[in-house]
């Protein structure tokens, strides 16, 4: 089936990206936060805080709710 020039072309591709933690500048803190959604039934988030030396300062897990991430 031929497509006309006015029809949108939808392409799908996967991109893998390596993500690594790096030390922040001296006297700074590093704060990472992320969230997830599983099967539209459970949304969660969490985070960590580290000193520039890598020392753990704190963190948290949090249940957000059902269908909160859109």
Secondary structure, DSSP 8 states (H G I E B T S, - for coil): ----TTS-----------------STT-EEEEEEEEEETTTEEEEEEEEEETT--EEEEEEEEEESS---
